[in-house]
Amino acid sequence: MVPAGYPGLVHFTRPRDLVGAGLVGLVLGYLLLQLIYAQLPGLPLFAGVTLGVLALAEFVFAFQLRARIHEGRMVQPLTAARAVALAKASSLLGAIMLGVWLGVLGYLLPRSGDLIAAQDDTPSAVIGLLCAGLLIGAALWLEHCCRTPKDRRQDKRHPSGSDE
């Protein structure tokens, strides 16, 4: 039996989940840099680009999946479930990494006037921050595209999916 207020076992990603994950990433990233920044080599300029590549792949997948659903073509249930799982995992990864890159920037920016290394690492952190944000957007878009037209009609009637 599913508890009241939980219409299913899997729910769409909530902003509070992403904010919480981002805050954890921010705190851990900042504290880790405070402890070991002096021992680290310089950050590669494109350290965060992998997240951008993942975002691009998810955007493409989302548009293909959305087209299939809106055209009424069959989408295998396992494919849809995997897409939702990918979207949820990616949005959480993006939120954590956005927090980490914000923590890195929070550490580097005040020191960029004093430390050449901090000044050199700042562009890497900005690129990582942007790519993490793109990944969150792509993942949420993929998750949205997995909704059937019936799901969208229910959302407009009542946020919980009921007619109450």
Buried (B, 14 or more C-beta within 10 A) or exposed (E): EEEEEEEEEEEBBEEEBBEBBBBBBBEBBBEBBEEEBEEEEEBEEEBBBEBBEBBBBBBEBBEEBBEBBEEEEEBEEEEBEEBBEBBBEBBBBBBBBBBBBBBBBBBBEEBBEEBEBBBBBBEBBBBBBBBBBBBBBBBBBBBBBBBEEEEEEBEEEEEEBEEE
